[in-house]
């Protein structure tokens, strides 16, 4: 888990991040691993940093290792942020082919992570439980599970196929993994020893072929890299986010999103990333969870008033949502962005540092597992001065230890 903040104005960009890495423990909760750097500079000649979040490995190779080794291969700065991303992809594709011993393991990891989402939002686990208790026979259970798979695919497998991995080629890959894929599915549904019909196995292979031939967002198993800063031909700072699903069939499987592009690069921008509930509440004057809950609370109260029709209640809740959003925009968000545009780099550094610390405190005081924390790393990127560290993990960790 991660909390990061990116602040932009025409003077430069400030990047701040927590440093707590987490892993799932045997009890289903989260264990924290402190003092893990999540911001990587590329070297003195480059005006770019890479902020890492979510999964820390790609095909069992640590993201930090990949970024540092790639940056060491760069002979000189490149023209644009897009060029940095393309360079990373090209270098990583070439390098992982020699570092990943089992090229099929990356595909199986994607299958395993997708099963986490599939089981979480469909009726498949319930159907499997009913089958294991003898309440549903084999054929009925399989028919209903196939229907769930098709609905899930129609709602989630929406992006275009990879250029180099069309559906037919993905089916060939999945067929090589058939026994392992079926085993993963059986274990995920809680029936590890179940035997499926050949027809059901075929549907399962088709489902995972559709998954592997395109980028599909997921709640876990994605390594996220934000490339932030300047190319040599760029006047204003930018941000490009890579969401990496895995490495299989000889290439990284990822999507790219531009968060600052074209004319918008000139405007100030406040961009929290990952966990940001406390930060959002500070900037917007109201937490997003509470803001989303207001129309629901109003609907619940008005449902008890017999004099108000369902249509009137629905319209009021919609109007309330619009009104709250307008208040947030005009009285909180817009004034803050106007102030951000005139801030000095020192002010932006202090603001980013304090807001990430606020999010860490919020995590520590919540009823859930602590998933962000540790010393806060802060770095600024200037077009002329380059990358300047204001707090990095070695210094912060040593300061804490001495105190």
Secondary structure, 3 states (H helix, E strand, C coil): CCEEEEEEECCEEEEEECCCEEEECCCCCEEEECCCCCEEECCCCCEEEEEEEECCEECCEEHHHHHHHHHHHCCCCCCCHHHHHHHHHHHHHHHHHHHCCCCCHHHHHHHHHHHHHHHHHCCHHHHHHHHHCCCCCHHHHHHHHHHHHHHHHHHHCCCCEECCECHHHHHHHHHHCHHHHHHHHHHHCCCCCCCCCHHHHHHHHHHHHHHHCECCCCCCCCEEEEEEEECCCCCCCEEEEEEEEEEECCEEEEEEEECCCHHHHHCCEEEEEECCHHHHHHHHCCCHHHHHHHHHHHHHHHCCCCCCCHHHHHHHHHHHHHHHHHHHHHHHHHHHHHHHHHCCHHHHHHHHHHHHHHHHHHHHHCCCCCCCCCCCEEEEEECCCEEEEEECHHHHHHHHHHC
